[in-house]
Amino acid sequence: MDILNFFNSDKIKLSLKEPLRNKIKLKLFSRTDSTNDQAKKYLKNMKTKNDINNTYVFAADFQKKGRGRRGHSWFSGGPEGLAASFLFAVEDETAKIPLVTAAAALAVYDTFKYFDLSAAVKWPNDILASQKKIAGILSELVIDNSKNTFVIIGCGINLNNSTFKKEINNLATSYYLERKEHIDKNLFLAVLIEKMNDYVNNYFDQKREEIILMWKEKLALIGKKIDFTYKDNNYTGEIKKILDDGDLLINFNNGQSKKVSSFNTSLNYKSLKKYNK
């Protein structure tokens, strides 16, 4: 089983479809602090923007300092999980970058579906299975010294994990815990590369509105009553709309209607069953 948990460049490349195989540049590490940081290091040493006309993928068997939303850490554990970052060059598309996580979330969702795992997209950038977190996504905008614009999309995905730290044991799950079978991390990454390449390139190439609409439909939140934390206070309200910038329009129980963002709001997904039957 251990061999399933370690990256193998040849196996990943051979699992990719032929048109994409030569366009993907893999940077694999046995250990790293952060795959997103490895992508940034590559950009810092890059000679010209043409160096990344292809899609670059940075992945590590051990990631010590994975990051999540709002500065939170992502528990990567050992090689049982998948830690990977995708580097894309974009043409003056800075306004679109904050919601590129919608495209990334759909890519991860579709990859789980490909491997017969039923998952759900959680606002704004997580993937759930059985109401527990199975994957997290973090996108970062990078502008180099020549004013070239890039986006880095980092993914932390629980695959063959059988246990988690005590403090997150009731909050996290994995492919193995859900399916009761192990999965080859190389095959999973190969499919994820194809899905991520398609969704992100389409997002920046005339299909942004279509992808955002798909993301909203997968969230399935409109009209739902939910408990949530807003600016460190607890509330209950009804989600009226998901805006095109990713923010939510919520009717609070006190009658107020407010636009809230992922920077100041966290949804309690377990409360959805309590209110919406």
C-alpha angles and dihedrals in degrees: 000000000000092000088063090061100057127075120246116189096205093049092050093048094047090051092057121092114259100252091053099039096083095042096058119086112197123205107186126186132187090211135007140155093234134350089214088057090050089055090051091050090053091052091049091056096039115121099204137001088247087072089081104042082123126063113267121208122195115192136168136193090214121031114182103184109031114169132216137184121315093012095301119145123244114224104227097170116184131330092296088089130060121241115182139151128201121210121206131176112222131191110239091310099138093132090059098047100083092065097041084101085076089064091044092050091053090050092054092043091052091047091055089047090052088057093047099255118135108224138167132219112238122203121284110002115334135099120220135199119188088355090299128110114262100161141017130199131204125183124194132191116222125186115188129212091272091055092251113152126227138171124212118199115196122196128192111190130179109222118150096008111137097179139023136199113286094249093059101028093107093043103048136061138172142214089258094051091048099043100028089227136091125246132208107250091208093057091046092051092048092056091043090053091054093046094045093048091051098044098043095045090048090048091058093038110067097292101087095112092049093051093046089052091051089049092051091051092051091050089058092192106126111116093009123133113223145165114242144167116238120183090343094307126108122239143162121221149139123263107231102175145001107220124218091250090058096255122127131234107215132184106218119214089249089065097257120129116212139177109230132186135206089253093069105019136069123184123219101221094184089066092063092082091050094058106025114056 
